[in-house]
């Protein structure tokens, strides 16, 4: 493989890997607080993409209750991206209130909560299909108006062409990753979240409002998931109500690979899988969705707690 081609594939891998990372952070945040997986996160990812698509003033298709519908206004893409993320965050809060909180207050088995979140995911996906249909939607090229479609970082003889959308995705993902890291590590609320993740009962006894922080966690999780959905839709297309399912499975692979509940691990796992997928030879591209689980299988054989995870200490 030529150096230029290798660099091209690495850039492609870093771009999609950064999206995997911020998507997996939504899983990681909730798991670190509650110790359970939110299977509805993939549906929130999908809804974020649809929210942003609607907010930029795009028209829906001819299936669903909103057939041929269009908002009377269109926001600039940066504002629509943020607003779509906020709406996805509010869906996350709704999921917490209806799916997680009632079972948590009853002290239900975590398996019941997991199944409940899976049921919520199915319900949300079917709602999406009911309202906007099952066809694919592509963001109009005008969302990046004023920017060239691609940039050549190489020479005319050895071009290294990077799509502008990939650069935009990488920059937005980096901003989210840095901002979330600073929030968790440098703010009072972030320190309270870390305390709740260590021991919710003790944190509550120390005066920390755990219910409020859990709601905040679901909002942040939904927000970053919605942003990730928009970025994927911008890069390729919104393939339908179920397009978050494949990313949901891959996000699970990312957090297990990096270490359950470990934020740096989620970032590292996302980048590893993104780069590995794009380094596949052309003849194996059809199997790229399997690469995440192949890497996961190999790593877990060697290090069951994940790359950056901590081994469980059994007390006797």
C-alpha positions in Angstrom: 0.0 0.0 0.0 1.4 3.4 -1.0 2.1 6.0 1.7 -0.5 8.4 0.2 -3.2 5.7 0.2 -2.3 4.7 3.7 -2.6 8.3 4.9 -5.9 8.5 3.1 -7.3 5.5 4.8 -6.0 6.6 8.2 -7.8 10.0 7.8 -11.0 8.2 6.8 -10.6 5.9 9.8 -10.0 8.8 12.2 -13.1 10.6 10.9 -15.5 7.7 11.3 -13.7 6.5 14.4 -14.3 9.9 16.1 -18.1 9.4 15.5 -18.0 5.9 16.9 -16.2 7.4 20.0 -18.8 10.1 20.7 -21.6 7.7 20.1 -20.1 5.2 22.5 -19.7 7.9 25.1 -23.5 7.9 25.4 -23.4 4.3 26.4 -20.4 4.8 28.7 -21.9 7.7 30.6 -25.1 5.8 31.5 -23.2 2.5 32.3 -20.8 4.3 34.6 -23.7 5.8 36.6 -26.3 3.0 36.6 -24.2 -0.1 35.6 -26.6 -1.0 32.8 -26.7 -0.6 29.0 -29.3 1.7 27.5 -30.3 -0.2 24.3 -32.5 2.8 23.3 -29.4 4.8 22.6 -29.3 3.7 19.0 -32.9 5.0 18.5 -31.9 8.3 20.0 -28.9 8.4 17.6 -31.4 8.0 14.7 -33.8 10.6 16.0 -31.0 13.2 16.3 -30.3 12.8 12.6 -34.0 13.3 11.7 -34.3 16.3 14.1 -31.4 18.1 12.4 -32.7 17.1 8.9 -36.0 18.7 9.8 -34.6 21.8 11.4 -32.5 22.8 8.3 -35.8 23.0 6.5 -35.6 19.8 4.5 -38.8 18.1 3.2 -39.8 14.6 4.2 -40.9 12.0 1.7 -44.3 10.6 0.8 -44.7 7.9 3.4 -45.6 8.4 7.0 -48.0 10.9 8.7 -45.6 13.7 7.9 -45.6 12.9 4.2 -44.4 15.9 2.2 -44.1 18.0 5.4 -41.6 20.7 5.8 -41.0 23.3 8.5 -41.8 26.9 7.5 -38.2 27.9 8.4 -34.7 26.5 8.1 -31.9 27.0 10.6 -28.3 27.2 9.6 -26.6 23.9 9.9 -24.6 24.7 13.1 -27.7 25.9 14.9 -29.7 22.9 13.6 -27.0 20.5 14.8 -27.1 21.9 18.3 -30.9 22.1 18.4 -31.2 18.5 17.1 -28.7 17.4 19.8 -30.8 19.2 22.4 -34.0 17.5 21.2 -32.3 14.1 21.2 -31.1 14.9 24.8 -34.7 15.6 25.8 -35.7 12.2 24.3 -33.0 10.7 26.5 -34.6 12.4 29.5 -38.0 11.0 28.5 -36.4 7.5 28.3 -35.0 7.9 31.8 -38.4 9.0 33.2 -40.5 6.4 31.6 -38.2 3.4 31.3 -35.4 3.6 33.9 -36.7 5.6 36.9 -39.8 3.5 37.7 -37.9 0.3 37.7 -34.9 1.8 39.6 -37.2 3.1 42.4 -38.7 -0.4 42.7 -35.3 -1.9 43.0 -36.0 -4.1 39.9 -33.4 -6.5 38.6 -31.0 -4.8 36.1 -32.0 -7.4 33.5 -35.6 -6.0 33.5 -34.3 -2.5 32.9 -32.2 -3.7 30.0 -35.2 -5.4 28.5 -37.3 -2.3 29.1 -34.8 -0.1 27.3 -34.8 -2.6 24.4 -38.6 -2.3 24.2 -38.3 1.5 24.2 -35.8 1.3 21.3 -38.3 -0.8 19.2 -41.1 1.7 20.1 -39.1 4.7 19.1 -38.0 3.2 15.8 -41.6 2.4 14.9 -42.6 5.9 15.8 -40.0 7.3 13.5 -41.3 5.0 10.7 -44.9 6.0 11.4 -44.1 9.8 11.2 -41.6 10.0 8.4 -41.7 6.7 6.6 -38.9 4.2 5.8 -37.1 5.8 2.9 -33.6 7.2 3.0 -32.9 10.9 3.4 -29.7 12.8 2.4 -28.7 16.2 3.7 -28.6 18.8 1.0 -25.1 19.9 -0.1 -26.1 23.5 0.8 -25.5 22.7 4.5 -21.8 23.2 3.9 -22.3 26.0 1.4 -19.2 28.2 1.0 -16.8 25.3 1.6 -15.1 23.3 -1.1 -16.3 19.7 -1.5 -12.8 18.4 -0.8 -9.2 19.6 0.0 -6.0 18.2 -1.5 -3.3 17.9 1.2 -0.9 16.3 -1.2 0.6 17.2 -4.5 -0.8 17.1 -8.0 1.4 14.0 -8.6 0.4 12.3 -5.3 -2.9 13.7 -4.2 -4.2 13.3 -0.7 -7.8 14.3 -1.1 -10.0 14.7 2.0 -13.7 15.4 1.8 -14.6 18.6 3.6 -17.4 16.8 5.4 -14.7 14.5 7.0 -12.8 17.5 8.3 -16.0 19.0 9.7 -16.9 15.7 11.4 -13.5 15.4 12.9 -13.5 19.0 14.3 -17.0 18.7 15.8 -16.2 15.3 17.3 -13.0 16.7 18.8 -14.8 19.7 20.3 -17.4 17.3 21.9 -14.7 15.0 23.3 -12.6 17.8 24.7 -15.6 19.6 26.1 -17.1 16.5 27.8 -13.7 15.6 29.2 -13.2 19.0 30.7 -16.8 19.0 32.1 -16.3 15.6 33.8 -12.9 16.4 35.2 -12.9 20.2 35.9 -16.5 21.1 37.0 -18.3 20.6 40.3 -21.1 18.8 38.5 -18.7 16.6 36.7 -17.0 15.7 40.0 -20.4 14.9 41.5 -21.1 12.6 38.5 -17.9 10.8 39.2 -18.9 10.4 42.8 -22.2 8.9 41.9 -20.5 6.5 39.5 -18.2 5.3 42.3 -21.0 4.8 44.9 -24.4 6.3 44.4 -25.6 5.5 47.9 -22.6 7.2 49.6 -22.9 10.2 47.2 -26.6 10.5 48.2 -25.7 10.5 51.9 -23.2 13.3 51.2 -26.0 15.5 49.9 -25.6 14.9 46.2 -28.9 14.8 44.3 -28.4 11.6 42.5 -31.8 11.7 40.6 -31.0 15.1 39.1 -27.5 13.9 38.0 -29.0 10.7 36.5 -31.4 12.9 34.4 -28.4 15.1 33.4 -26.5 12.0 32.4 -29.3 10.8 30.1 -29.6 14.3 28.6 -25.8 14.4 27.8 -25.9 10.9 26.5 -28.9 11.7 24.2 -27.2 15.0 23.1 -23.9 13.4 22.0 -25.8 10.4 20.5 -28.0 12.8 18.5 -24.9 14.8 17.3 -23.3 11.5 16.2 -26.4 10.5 14.3 -26.4 13.8 12.4 -22.7 13.5 11.6 -23.2 10.0 10.1 -26.2 11.2 8.2 -24.2 14.1 6.9 -21.3 11.9 5.8 -23.4 9.2 4.1 -27.1 9.3 4.4 -30.0 8.6 6.8 -30.8 5.1 5.5 -34.1 4.8 7.4 -35.4 4.4 11.0 -33.2 1.4 11.6 -29.9 2.9 10.6 -29.0 3.5 14.3 -29.2 -0.3 15.0 -26.0 -1.2 13.3 -24.2 1.7 15.0 -25.8 0.7 18.3 -24.2 -2.7 18.0 -20.9 -1.2 17.0 -21.1 1.2 19.9 -21.4 -1.7 22.3 -18.3 -3.3 20.8 -16.5 0.0 21.3 -17.2 0.4 25.0 -16.4 -3.2 25.7 -13.2 -3.0 23.7 -12.1 0.2 25.5 -13.3 -0.9 28.9 -16.8 -0.7 30.3 -17.6 2.7 31.9 -14.2 4.1 30.8 -14.4 7.4 28.9 -10.9 7.4 27.5 -11.4 3.8 26.7 -14.5 4.6 24.6 -12.5 7.2 22.6 -9.6 4.8 22.0 -12.0 1.9 21.1 -13.8 4.1 18.6 -10.6 5.2 16.9 -9.2 1.7 16.8 -12.3 0.3 15.2 -12.6 3.2 12.7 -9.0 2.9 11.6 -9.1 -0.9 11.4 -12.3 -0.8 9.2 -10.6 1.6 6.7 -7.4 -0.3 6.5 -9.2 -3.4 5.1 -8.3 -4.3 1.5 -10.8 -3.5 -1.1 -11.7 -7.2 -1.5 -12.8 -7.3 2.2 -14.8 -4.1 2.4 -18.1 -6.1 2.4 -17.0 -7.6 5.8 -16.0 -4.3 7.4 -19.0 -4.5 9.9 -17.6 -7.7 11.2 -14.2 -6.1 12.0 -15.4 -4.5 15.2 -16.5 -7.8 16.7 -13.4 -9.6 15.4 -11.1 -7.1 17.2 -13.3 -7.3 20.2 -13.1 -11.1 20.3 -9.3 -11.0 20.1 -8.8 -8.3 22.7 -11.1 -9.9 25.2 -9.2 -13.2 24.9 -6.1 -11.4 26.0 -7.5 -8.7 28.2 -11.1 -9.4 29.3 -11.6 -6.0 31.0 -10.9 -4.2 27.8 -7.9 -2.1 26.7 -8.2 0.6 29.4 -10.6 -1.2 31.8 -9.8 -2.2 35.3 -9.9 -5.8 36.3 -12.6 -6.7 38.8 -11.3 -7.4 42.3 -13.2 -10.3 44.0 -13.4 -9.9 47.8 -13.3 -13.0 49.9 
